[in-house]
Amino acid sequence: MKKMILFLLALTMVGSMQAQEVISLPQPEVNTLSMTLGDALQQRRSQREYSDQEISQQTLSTLLWAACGVSDAKTGKITAPSAVNMQDVKIYVCSKDGVCLYNAQANTLTKVSDKDLRDAIASRQAFAKSAPISLVLVSTKDSNRAPNDKFGAMDAGYVSQNIYLACTALGLKTVARATMDFDVLKAELHLAETSYLELNHPVGY
């Protein structure tokens, strides 16, 4: 009986620890993306120098929503196009404090690692380490409606362009990159064999 009680207490503690790892983001401030599309397209640039200024949770929430957040709660449609609406691109937010997975439907971040993986993301391009956050785009085969290897890269491209335009409107800098340490990231992010590391975006001021 005593062992059973201890076991149940341990399960409760584990459950509480896991619950604390889910971070609710502020509601995205869509009005901060009020730059005209023409201005955003004209000013969009790939930039590779970043200050160490932190990005607020509010700004991050707005950026993630623009990338692939829910734009229609009734239908579950997102801001980025997606082949046969697979919505297969997941965003991992990497910083000095670890890695979180963005949940667009719940507007939350779920902690998946306490490690700072920005070195692995930067790989041989050291400039990428200086950005306070890096967004890693991963496509998955969660849906059986279409082969992910055919559409995953295409969907990641849509999300990447949204990140570019949102960064421009928010006064942030970014660059789309395919360089990264694939083996390290796949292991540290606990990705399935059917998941693909597509792109990453260092983001900063």
GROMACS elastic network, one bead per residue, 0.5 to 0.9 nm:
[ bonds ]
;  ai    aj funct       b0    kb
    1     4     6  0.50543   500
    1     5     6  0.63169   500
    1     6     6  0.87157   500
    2     5     6  0.51628   500
    2     6     6  0.62713   500
    2     7     6  0.85747   500
    3     6     6  0.51053   500
    3     7     6  0.60581   500
    3     8     6  0.86381   500
    4     8     6  0.62066   500
    4     9     6  0.85980   500
    5     8     6  0.51323   500
    5     9     6  0.61456   500
    5    10     6  0.85785   500
    6     9     6  0.50273   500
    6    10     6  0.61200   500
    6    11     6  0.86272   500
    7    10     6  0.50847   500
    7    11     6  0.62699   500
    7    12     6  0.86782   500
    8    11     6  0.50352   500
    8    12     6  0.61881   500
    8    13     6  0.86471   500
    9    12     6  0.50182   500
    9    13     6  0.61906   500
    9    14     6  0.86215   500
   10    13     6  0.50761   500
   10    14     6  0.61604   500
   10    15     6  0.85192   500
   11    14     6  0.50984   500
   11    15     6  0.60668   500
   11    16     6  0.85840   500
   12    15     6  0.50386   500
   12    16     6  0.61536   500
   12    17     6  0.86227   500
   13    16     6  0.50778   500
   13    17     6  0.61748   500
   13    18     6  0.86013   500
   14    17     6  0.50812   500
   14    18     6  0.61502   500
   14    19     6  0.85706   500
   15    18     6  0.51203   500
   15    19     6  0.61210   500
   15    20     6  0.87103   500
   16    19     6  0.50371   500
   16    20     6  0.63169   500
   16    21     6  0.88968   500
   17    20     6  0.52499   500
   17    21     6  0.67122   500
   18    21     6  0.52289   500
   18    22     6  0.73717   500
   18   111     6  0.87870   500
   19    22     6  0.58301   500
   19    23     6  0.89380   500
   20    23     6  0.74564   500
   21   100     6  0.89551   500
   21   109     6  0.81886   500
   21   110     6  0.58969   500
   21   111     6  0.53044   500
   21   112     6  0.83693   500
   22   100     6  0.87416   500
   22   108     6  0.66494   500
   22   109     6  0.57255   500
   22   111     6  0.64187   500
   23   100     6  0.89227   500
   23   107     6  0.88442   500
   23   108     6  0.54433   500
   23   110     6  0.62786   500
   23   111     6  0.80043   500
   24   106     6  0.80877   500
   24   107     6  0.65330   500
   24   109     6  0.65280   500
   24   110     6  0.88700   500
   25    28     6  0.81558   500
   25    57     6  0.66280   500
   25    58     6  0.72486   500
   25    60     6  0.83906   500
   25    61     6  0.59431   500
   25   106     6  0.89522   500
   25   107     6  0.58755   500
   25   108     6  0.53287   500
   25   109     6  0.71394   500
   26    29     6  0.85595   500
   26    57     6  0.69672   500
   26    58     6  0.56795   500
   26    59     6  0.89850   500
   26    61     6  0.63152   500
   26    62     6  0.85182   500
   26   107     6  0.79966   500
   26   108     6  0.87763   500
   27    30     6  0.89197   500
   27    58     6  0.74679   500
   27    61     6  0.68517   500
   27    62     6  0.75882   500
   27   107     6  0.77380   500
   28    31     6  0.87988   500
   28    32     6  0.89445   500
   28    58     6  0.67201   500
   28    59     6  0.76582   500
   28    60     6  0.83723   500
   28    61     6  0.52449   500
   28    63     6  0.78820   500
   28    64     6  0.83928   500
   28    65     6  0.65119   500
   28    66     6  0.86547   500
   28   107     6  0.88687   500
   29    32     6  0.57569   500
   29    33     6  0.77478   500
   29    58     6  0.75590   500
   29    59     6  0.79448   500
   29    61     6  0.80445   500
   29    62     6  0.57098   500
   30    33     6  0.55344   500
   30    34     6  0.75535   500
   30    62     6  0.66320   500
   30    65     6  0.85880   500
   30    66     6  0.82812   500
   31    34     6  0.54312   500
   32    35     6  0.79757   500
   32    59     6  0.89890   500
   32    62     6  0.82028   500
   32   169     6  0.74993   500
   32   170     6  0.68433   500
   33    36     6  0.84163   500
   33    62     6  0.84010   500
   33    66     6  0.87438   500
   33   166     6  0.67371   500
   33   168     6  0.89403   500
   33   169     6  0.53912   500
   33   170     6  0.65197   500
   34    37     6  0.87066   500
   34   169     6  0.71917   500
   35    38     6  0.82882   500
   35    39     6  0.65025   500
   35    40     6  0.64856   500
   35   168     6  0.86200   500
   35   169     6  0.56269   500
   35   170     6  0.87212   500
   36    39     6  0.52270   500
   36    40     6  0.62463   500
   36    41     6  0.86407   500
   36   169     6  0.85183   500
   37    40     6  0.50582   500
   37    41     6  0.60838   500
   37    42     6  0.84898   500
   37   165     6  0.82793   500
   38    41     6  0.52429   500
   38    42     6  0.61262   500
   38    43     6  0.86057   500
   39    42     6  0.50581   500
   39    43     6  0.59942   500
   39    44     6  0.83425   500
   39   169     6  0.86787   500
   40    43     6  0.52396   500
   40    44     6  0.57683   500
   40   164     6  0.88725   500
   40   165     6  0.58490   500
   40   166     6  0.81472   500
   40   168     6  0.59782   500
   40   169     6  0.63107   500
   41    44     6  0.53768   500
   41    45     6  0.88051   500
   41   165     6  0.69982   500
   41   168     6  0.85302   500
   42    45     6  0.85075   500
   43   165     6  0.88728   500
   43   168     6  0.68780   500
   44   164     6  0.67220   500
   44   165     6  0.64763   500
   44   167     6  0.83646   500
   44   168     6  0.57727   500
   44   169     6  0.89022   500
   45   164     6  0.79143   500
   45   168     6  0.80386   500
   45   173     6  0.80417   500
   45   174     6  0.79186   500
   45   175     6  0.77550   500
   46   164     6  0.81764   500
   46   173     6  0.74325   500
   46   174     6  0.59365   500
   46   176     6  0.73377   500
   47    50     6  0.82022   500
   47   173     6  0.57705   500
   47   174     6  0.54776   500
   47   175     6  0.56144   500
   48   127     6  0.64044   500
   48   128     6  0.70489   500
   48   131     6  0.87857   500
   48   173     6  0.76692   500
   48   174     6  0.69085   500
   48   175     6  0.66674   500
   48   202     6  0.83546   500
   49   127     6  0.67921   500
   49   128     6  0.81155   500
   49   130     6  0.76739   500
   49   131     6  0.78391   500
   49   173     6  0.79103   500
   49   174     6  0.86896   500
   49   204     6  0.83363   500
   49   205     6  0.84111   500
   50    53     6  0.83304   500
   50   127     6  0.83378   500
   50   128     6  0.85112   500
   50   130     6  0.62063   500
   50   131     6  0.54481   500
   50   132     6  0.80614   500
   50   173     6  0.71516   500
   50   174     6  0.85996   500
   50   202     6  0.88262   500
   50   203     6  0.76902   500
   50   204     6  0.53394   500
   50   205     6  0.54936   500
   51    54     6  0.85502   500
   51   130     6  0.73230   500
   51   131     6  0.70152   500
   51   132     6  0.80318   500
   51   204     6  0.65555   500
   51   205     6  0.55736   500
   52   130     6  0.69891   500
   52   131     6  0.68048   500
   52   132     6  0.61431   500
   52   204     6  0.75410   500
   52   205     6  0.77093   500
   53   131     6  0.87989   500
   53   132     6  0.71858   500
   53   204     6  0.72527   500
   53   205     6  0.65779   500
   54   132     6  0.60838   500
   54   133     6  0.84044   500
   54   204     6  0.76099   500
   54   205     6  0.82973   500
   55    58     6  0.82650   500
   55    59     6  0.64692   500
   55    60     6  0.65451   500
   55   132     6  0.72463   500
   55   133     6  0.78940   500
   55   203     6  0.87272   500
   55   204     6  0.70687   500
   55   205     6  0.81156   500
   56    59     6  0.52704   500
   56    60     6  0.61313   500
   56    61     6  0.85132   500
   57    61     6  0.59417   500
   57    62     6  0.86024   500
   58    61     6  0.51495   500
   58    62     6  0.63976   500
   58    63     6  0.87082   500
   59    62     6  0.51641   500
   59    63     6  0.61494   500
   59    64     6  0.86317   500
   59   170     6  0.77828   500
   60    63     6  0.50216   500
   60    64     6  0.60740   500
   60    65     6  0.84736   500
   61    64     6  0.52492   500
   61    65     6  0.61175   500
   61    66     6  0.86267   500
   61   107     6  0.77557   500
   61   108     6  0.87330   500
   62    65     6  0.51208   500
   62    66     6  0.62053   500
   62    67     6  0.86277   500
   62    69     6  0.88153   500
   62   166     6  0.83464   500
   62   170     6  0.88908   500
   63    66     6  0.51518   500
   63    67     6  0.61950   500
   63    68     6  0.89618   500
   63    69     6  0.89040   500
   63   162     6  0.87795   500
   63   163     6  0.68354   500
   63   166     6  0.60957   500
   63   167     6  0.70620   500
   63   170     6  0.80760   500
   64    68     6  0.64043   500
   64    69     6  0.62552   500
   64    91     6  0.81924   500
   64   102     6  0.77288   500
   64   104     6  0.80145   500
   64   107     6  0.88661   500
   64   163     6  0.78085   500
   64   166     6  0.89780   500
   65    68     6  0.55622   500
   65    70     6  0.67790   500
   65    71     6  0.80948   500
   65    78     6  0.84757   500
   65    79     6  0.74193   500
   65   104     6  0.71775   500
   65   107     6  0.81091   500
   66    69     6  0.59871   500
   66    70     6  0.87756   500
   66    71     6  0.88138   500
   66    78     6  0.88806   500
   66    79     6  0.62345   500
   66    80     6  0.80499   500
   66   159     6  0.85053   500
   66   162     6  0.61509   500
   66   163     6  0.67932   500
   66   165     6  0.86351   500
   66   166     6  0.62506   500
   67    78     6  0.87857   500
   67    79     6  0.67227   500
   67    80     6  0.67230   500
   67    91     6  0.88104   500
   67   158     6  0.84775   500
   67   159     6  0.52146   500
   67   160     6  0.71255   500
   67   161     6  0.80074   500
   67   163     6  0.51034   500
   67   164     6  0.87125   500
   67   166     6  0.75719   500
   68    71     6  0.84978   500
   68    78     6  0.55459   500
   68    79     6  0.50484   500
   68    80     6  0.52636   500
   68    81     6  0.86518   500
   68    87     6  0.84544   500
   68    89     6  0.82195   500
   68    90     6  0.85834   500
   68    91     6  0.85944   500
   68   104     6  0.70376   500
   68   158     6  0.89523   500
   68   159     6  0.61690   500
   68   162     6  0.77937   500
   68   163     6  0.87851   500
   69    77     6  0.84227   500
   69    78     6  0.52656   500
   69    79     6  0.57623   500
   69    80     6  0.79290   500
   69   103     6  0.84338   500
   69   105     6  0.73025   500
   69   107     6  0.77741   500
   70    73     6  0.63716   500
   70    76     6  0.60777   500
   70    77     6  0.58101   500
   70    79     6  0.63258   500
   70   104     6  0.60398   500
   70   105     6  0.62301   500
   70   107     6  0.85280   500
   71    75     6  0.88722   500
   71    76     6  0.73416   500
   71    77     6  0.58729   500
   71    79     6  0.55357   500
   72    75     6  0.57243   500
   72    76     6  0.55658   500
   72    77     6  0.52992   500
   72    78     6  0.68448   500
   72    79     6  0.86569   500
   73    76     6  0.50924   500
   73    77     6  0.71748   500
   73    78     6  0.88880   500
   73   105     6  0.83179   500
   74    77     6  0.80631   500
   75    78     6  0.89761   500
   76   105     6  0.75049   500
   77    80     6  0.85284   500
   77    81     6  0.89134   500
   77    85     6  0.80813   500
   77    87     6  0.87092   500
   78    81     6  0.73980   500
   78    82     6  0.85882   500
   78    87     6  0.78456   500
   78   104     6  0.83064   500
   79   159     6  0.83854   500
   79   162     6  0.81407   500
   80    87     6  0.84531   500
   80   155     6  0.78898   500
   80   158     6  0.59202   500
   80   159     6  0.57115   500
   80   161     6  0.89667   500
   80   162     6  0.71181   500
   81    85     6  0.74194   500
   81    87     6  0.81527   500
   81   155     6  0.68827   500
   81   158     6  0.63747   500
   81   159     6  0.79484   500
   82    86     6  0.59710   500
   82    87     6  0.55858   500
   82    88     6  0.77149   500
   82    89     6  0.86577   500
   82   151     6  0.82862   500
   82   152     6  0.88351   500
   82   154     6  0.81921   500
   82   155     6  0.54348   500
   82   156     6  0.88165   500
   82   158     6  0.78468   500
   83    86     6  0.60186   500
   83    87     6  0.77177   500
   83    88     6  0.89079   500
   83   146     6  0.82970   500
   83   151     6  0.63282   500
   83   152     6  0.83953   500
   83   154     6  0.80675   500
   83   155     6  0.68004   500
   84    87     6  0.84037   500
   84   145     6  0.75591   500
   84   146     6  0.76484   500
   85    88     6  0.82999   500
   86    89     6  0.84686   500
   86   141     6  0.89584   500
   86   142     6  0.82431   500
   86   143     6  0.63482   500
   86   144     6  0.89070   500
   86   145     6  0.75815   500
   86   146     6  0.80948   500
   87    90     6  0.81855   500
   87   139     6  0.87621   500
   87   143     6  0.88482   500
   87   155     6  0.79124   500
   88   138     6  0.80103   500
   88   139     6  0.52506   500
   88   140     6  0.53592   500
   88   141     6  0.70307   500
   88   142     6  0.69522   500
   88   143     6  0.76123   500
   88   148     6  0.80356   500
   88   152     6  0.69803   500
   88   155     6  0.76106   500
   88   156     6  0.86578   500
   89   137     6  0.63027   500
   89   138     6  0.54549   500
   89   140     6  0.66342   500
   89   152     6  0.71367   500
   89   153     6  0.89658   500
   89   155     6  0.67248   500
   89   156     6  0.61205   500
   89   159     6  0.78475   500
   89   198     6  0.89842   500
   90   101     6  0.74256   500
   90   102     6  0.70044   500
   90   103     6  0.80991   500
   90   104     6  0.88931   500
   90   136     6  0.80951   500
   90   137     6  0.57903   500
   90   138     6  0.51763   500
   90   139     6  0.61896   500
   90   140     6  0.76820   500
   90   156     6  0.88938   500
   91   100     6  0.85303   500
   91   101     6  0.60740   500
   91   102     6  0.56136   500
   91   103     6  0.83334   500
   91   135     6  0.62106   500
   91   136     6  0.55665   500
   91   138     6  0.64101   500
   91   139     6  0.89267   500
   92    99     6  0.64766   500
   92   100     6  0.55960   500
   92   102     6  0.61931   500
   92   109     6  0.88276   500
   92   112     6  0.89293   500
   92   134     6  0.80810   500
   92   135     6  0.56191   500
   92   136     6  0.50021   500
   92   137     6  0.66177   500
   92   138     6  0.77759   500
   92   189     6  0.86810   500
   93    98     6  0.82727   500
   93    99     6  0.55323   500
   93   100     6  0.51522   500
   93   101     6  0.62515   500
   93   102     6  0.71461   500
   93   109     6  0.82805   500
   93   133     6  0.66892   500
   93   134     6  0.60088   500
   93   136     6  0.66099   500
   94    97     6  0.77589   500
   94    98     6  0.58828   500
   94   100     6  0.66210   500
   94   101     6  0.89074   500
   94   115     6  0.88290   500
   94   116     6  0.69791   500
   94   117     6  0.66478   500
   94   118     6  0.67070   500
   94   121     6  0.89307   500
   94   132     6  0.84222   500
   94   133     6  0.54454   500
   94   134     6  0.51108   500
   94   135     6  0.62620   500
   94   136     6  0.75335   500
   95    98     6  0.54264   500
   95    99     6  0.64266   500
   95   100     6  0.87987   500
   95   115     6  0.85434   500
   95   116     6  0.59430   500
   95   117     6  0.73779   500
   95   118     6  0.68033   500
   95   131     6  0.85385   500
   95   132     6  0.60008   500
   95   134     6  0.66676   500
   96    99     6  0.84262   500
   96   114     6  0.86178   500
   96   115     6  0.74270   500
   96   117     6  0.77807   500
   96   118     6  0.76335   500
   96   132     6  0.73812   500
   96   133     6  0.78525   500
   97   113     6  0.87515   500
   97   114     6  0.62197   500
   97   115     6  0.68545   500
   97   116     6  0.61778   500
   98   111     6  0.75167   500
   98   112     6  0.77829   500
   98   113     6  0.53636   500
   98   117     6  0.71263   500
   99   110     6  0.83367   500
   99   111     6  0.59225   500
   99   112     6  0.56955   500
   99   113     6  0.50521   500
   99   114     6  0.64162   500
   99   115     6  0.69257   500
   99   116     6  0.72282   500
   99   117     6  0.76166   500
   99   189     6  0.81555   500
  100   109     6  0.54410   500
  100   112     6  0.54564   500
  100   113     6  0.70764   500
  100   114     6  0.89272   500
  101   108     6  0.81810   500
  101   109     6  0.53457   500
  101   110     6  0.50687   500
  101   111     6  0.64422   500
  101   112     6  0.67707   500
  102   106     6  0.88005   500
  102   107     6  0.71999   500
  102   108     6  0.59775   500
  102   110     6  0.66398   500
  103   106     6  0.56169   500
  103   107     6  0.55307   500
  103   108     6  0.52473   500
  103   109     6  0.61154   500
  103   110     6  0.75118   500
  104   108     6  0.70095   500
  104   109     6  0.88811   500
  105   108     6  0.81132   500
  106   109     6  0.87669   500
  111   114     6  0.75513   500
  112   188     6  0.86667   500
  112   189     6  0.68092   500
  112   190     6  0.84423   500
  113   116     6  0.82152   500
  113   117     6  0.89686   500
  113   188     6  0.73126   500
  113   189     6  0.71795   500
  115   188     6  0.84549   500
  116   119     6  0.75964   500
  116   120     6  0.88062   500
  117   120     6  0.53484   500
  117   121     6  0.63690   500
  117   122     6  0.87408   500
  117   184     6  0.87687   500
  117   185     6  0.76096   500
  117   188     6  0.83432   500
  118   122     6  0.59683   500
  118   123     6  0.84086   500
  118   128     6  0.76036   500
  118   129     6  0.55350   500
  118   130     6  0.85533   500
  118   131     6  0.85740   500
  118   132     6  0.89698   500
  118   133     6  0.79715   500
  118   134     6  0.70300   500
  118   202     6  0.88764   500
  119   122     6  0.50900   500
  119   123     6  0.59843   500
  119   124     6  0.87919   500
  119   126     6  0.78682   500
  119   128     6  0.81419   500
  119   129     6  0.59175   500
  119   180     6  0.87188   500
  119   181     6  0.86374   500
  120   123     6  0.50993   500
  120   124     6  0.88030   500
  120   129     6  0.88827   500
  120   180     6  0.60557   500
  120   181     6  0.51225   500
  120   182     6  0.80644   500
  120   184     6  0.66827   500
  120   185     6  0.67658   500
  121   125     6  0.88974   500
  121   128     6  0.75956   500
  121   129     6  0.77439   500
  121   134     6  0.77793   500
  121   136     6  0.81672   500
  121   179     6  0.73919   500
  121   181     6  0.61054   500
  121   182     6  0.83256   500
  121   185     6  0.75542   500
  121   200     6  0.74558   500
  121   202     6  0.87716   500
  122   125     6  0.53028   500
  122   126     6  0.57933   500
  122   127     6  0.72683   500
  122   129     6  0.56311   500
  122   179     6  0.71313   500
  122   180     6  0.57541   500
  122   181     6  0.77969   500
  122   202     6  0.85971   500
  123   126     6  0.69527   500
  123   128     6  0.84314   500
  123   129     6  0.87515   500
  123   179     6  0.67453   500
  123   181     6  0.56728   500
  124   179     6  0.78662   500
  124   180     6  0.78189   500
  124   181     6  0.87983   500
  125   128     6  0.62387   500
  125   129     6  0.81045   500
  125   179     6  0.78493   500
  125   180     6  0.86429   500
  126   129     6  0.56878   500
  126   130     6  0.77790   500
  127   130     6  0.58616   500
  127   131     6  0.78999   500
  128   131     6  0.59391   500
  128   134     6  0.81541   500
  128   201     6  0.86377   500
  128   202     6  0.59129   500
  128   203     6  0.87532   500
  129   132     6  0.79468   500
  129   133     6  0.87674   500
  129   134     6  0.86051   500
  129   202     6  0.79298   500
  130   133     6  0.86025   500
  130   202     6  0.83832   500
  130   204     6  0.85046   500
  131   134     6  0.68533   500
  131   174     6  0.87558   500
  131   202     6  0.55588   500
  131   203     6  0.55981   500
  131   204     6  0.52020   500
  131   205     6  0.81472   500
  132   202     6  0.77037   500
  132   203     6  0.67328   500
  132   204     6  0.59151   500
  132   205     6  0.87873   500
  133   201     6  0.84114   500
  133   202     6  0.59352   500
  133   203     6  0.55299   500
  133   204     6  0.68611   500
  134   200     6  0.66470   500
  134   201     6  0.53634   500
  134   203     6  0.57534   500
  134   204     6  0.86749   500
  135   199     6  0.84104   500
  135   200     6  0.54259   500
  135   202     6  0.62852   500
  135   203     6  0.74667   500
  136   197     6  0.74734   500
  136   198     6  0.78066   500
  136   199     6  0.61030   500
  136   201     6  0.64865   500
  136   202     6  0.86195   500
  137   156     6  0.65574   500
  137   159     6  0.82872   500
  137   160     6  0.82089   500
  137   196     6  0.85298   500
  137   197     6  0.63256   500
  137   198     6  0.56824   500
  137   199     6  0.52513   500
  137   200     6  0.58177   500
  137   201     6  0.82276   500
  138   152     6  0.83288   500
  138   156     6  0.76456   500
  138   191     6  0.89653   500
  138   195     6  0.66124   500
  138   196     6  0.54443   500
  138   198     6  0.55963   500
  138   199     6  0.73855   500
  138   200     6  0.88667   500
  139   142     6  0.89533   500
  139   148     6  0.73220   500
  139   149     6  0.86466   500
  139   151     6  0.89225   500
  139   152     6  0.53193   500
  139   153     6  0.74816   500
  139   155     6  0.80614   500
  139   156     6  0.71690   500
  139   194     6  0.85612   500
  139   195     6  0.56936   500
  139   196     6  0.52015   500
  139   197     6  0.67396   500
  139   198     6  0.68400   500
  140   143     6  0.79369   500
  140   148     6  0.66917   500
  140   149     6  0.89657   500
  140   152     6  0.73996   500
  140   192     6  0.83265   500
  140   194     6  0.61478   500
  140   196     6  0.64300   500
  141   144     6  0.68669   500
  141   146     6  0.85780   500
  141   147     6  0.74680   500
  141   148     6  0.55732   500
  141   149     6  0.85494   500
  141   152     6  0.86930   500
  141   194     6  0.57612   500
  141   195     6  0.65165   500
  141   196     6  0.89314   500
  142   148     6  0.87908   500
  142   194     6  0.85819   500
  142   195     6  0.89384   500
  143   146     6  0.71241   500
  143   147     6  0.85219   500
  143   148     6  0.82345   500
  144   147     6  0.71203   500
  144   148     6  0.85028   500
  145   148     6  0.89584   500
  146   149     6  0.89090   500
  146   150     6  0.80002   500
  146   151     6  0.77012   500
  147   150     6  0.56853   500
  147   151     6  0.68265   500
  147   152     6  0.83116   500
  148   151     6  0.52358   500
  148   152     6  0.50252   500
  148   153     6  0.83157   500
  148   194     6  0.83264   500
  148   195     6  0.86618   500
  148   196     6  0.87673   500
  149   152     6  0.56088   500
  149   153     6  0.72542   500
  149   194     6  0.89608   500
  149   196     6  0.81308   500
  150   153     6  0.71977   500
  150   154     6  0.77388   500
  151   154     6  0.51674   500
  151   155     6  0.61682   500
  151   156     6  0.86331   500
  152   155     6  0.52104   500
  152   156     6  0.61504   500
  152   157     6  0.86413   500
  152   196     6  0.78194   500
  152   198     6  0.78306   500
  153   156     6  0.50119   500
  153   157     6  0.62133   500
  153   158     6  0.88860   500
  153   196     6  0.86331   500
  153   198     6  0.62062   500
  153   199     6  0.85621   500
  154   157     6  0.51368   500
  154   158     6  0.66856   500
  155   158     6  0.51963   500
  155   159     6  0.65196   500
  155   160     6  0.86413   500
  156   159     6  0.51338   500
  156   160     6  0.60038   500
  156   161     6  0.86740   500
  156   198     6  0.66201   500
  156   199     6  0.71900   500
  157   161     6  0.62536   500
  157   162     6  0.86965   500
  157   198     6  0.87308   500
  157   199     6  0.83190   500
  158   161     6  0.53258   500
  158   162     6  0.64580   500
  158   163     6  0.88453   500
  159   162     6  0.50911   500
  159   163     6  0.63142   500
  159   164     6  0.87813   500
  160   163     6  0.50711   500
  160   164     6  0.63338   500
  160   165     6  0.88323   500
  160   176     6  0.68767   500
  160   199     6  0.78442   500
  160   200     6  0.84042   500
  160   201     6  0.78572   500
  161   164     6  0.50083   500
  161   165     6  0.62775   500
  161   166     6  0.85382   500
  161   176     6  0.87224   500
  162   165     6  0.52409   500
  162   166     6  0.60038   500
  162   167     6  0.84426   500
  163   166     6  0.51740   500
  163   167     6  0.59783   500
  163   168     6  0.85345   500
  163   174     6  0.81980   500
  163   176     6  0.89829   500
  163   201     6  0.81247   500
  164   167     6  0.52749   500
  164   168     6  0.63172   500
  164   169     6  0.88554   500
  164   172     6  0.89883   500
  164   173     6  0.82004   500
  164   174     6  0.66805   500
  164   175     6  0.74767   500
  164   176     6  0.80830   500
  164   201     6  0.88244   500
  165   168     6  0.51026   500
  165   169     6  0.63494   500
  165   170     6  0.86887   500
  166   169     6  0.50826   500
  166   170     6  0.60696   500
  166   171     6  0.85417   500
  166   172     6  0.82294   500
  167   170     6  0.50272   500
  167   171     6  0.59782   500
  167   173     6  0.60792   500
  167   174     6  0.69205   500
  167   203     6  0.79604   500
  167   204     6  0.88532   500
  168   171     6  0.53429   500
  168   172     6  0.58957   500
  168   173     6  0.69904   500
  168   174     6  0.86024   500
  169   172     6  0.76395   500
  170   173     6  0.89441   500
  171   205     6  0.70552   500
  172   203     6  0.67766   500
  172   204     6  0.56048   500
  173   202     6  0.81225   500
  173   203     6  0.57041   500
  173   204     6  0.53954   500
  173   205     6  0.56366   500
  174   201     6  0.60503   500
  174   202     6  0.55844   500
  174   204     6  0.67975   500
  174   205     6  0.86837   500
  175   200     6  0.82039   500
  175   201     6  0.55923   500
  175   202     6  0.64371   500
  175   203     6  0.76536   500
  176   199     6  0.65867   500
  176   200     6  0.59194   500
  176   202     6  0.76827   500
  177   180     6  0.79894   500
  177   198     6  0.88740   500
  177   199     6  0.55584   500
  177   200     6  0.52446   500
  177   201     6  0.62340   500
  177   202     6  0.83235   500
  178   197     6  0.85228   500
  178   198     6  0.66504   500
  178   200     6  0.64120   500
  179   182     6  0.84741   500
  179   199     6  0.77706   500
  179   200     6  0.79660   500
  180   183     6  0.89147   500
  180   184     6  0.89048   500
  180   185     6  0.80693   500
  180   197     6  0.88810   500
  180   199     6  0.85250   500
  180   200     6  0.79980   500
  181   184     6  0.56419   500
  181   185     6  0.62333   500
  181   186     6  0.85586   500
  182   185     6  0.52828   500
  182   186     6  0.59119   500
  182   187     6  0.85260   500
  182   197     6  0.69774   500
  183   186     6  0.52813   500
  183   187     6  0.62731   500
  183   188     6  0.86451   500
  184   187     6  0.52896   500
  184   188     6  0.60477   500
  184   189     6  0.84275   500
  185   188     6  0.50904   500
  185   189     6  0.57558   500
  185   190     6  0.81265   500
  185   191     6  0.82820   500
  185   197     6  0.83277   500
  186   189     6  0.54203   500
  186   190     6  0.59864   500
  186   191     6  0.52176   500
  186   192     6  0.79434   500
  186   193     6  0.87478   500
  186   195     6  0.85169   500
  186   196     6  0.85684   500
  186   197     6  0.76605   500
  187   190     6  0.51013   500
  187   191     6  0.65711   500
  188   191     6  0.78960   500
  191   194     6  0.79422   500
  191   195     6  0.60244   500
  191   196     6  0.82883   500
  192   195     6  0.53494   500
  192   196     6  0.86251   500
  193   196     6  0.79254   500
  197   200     6  0.83451   500
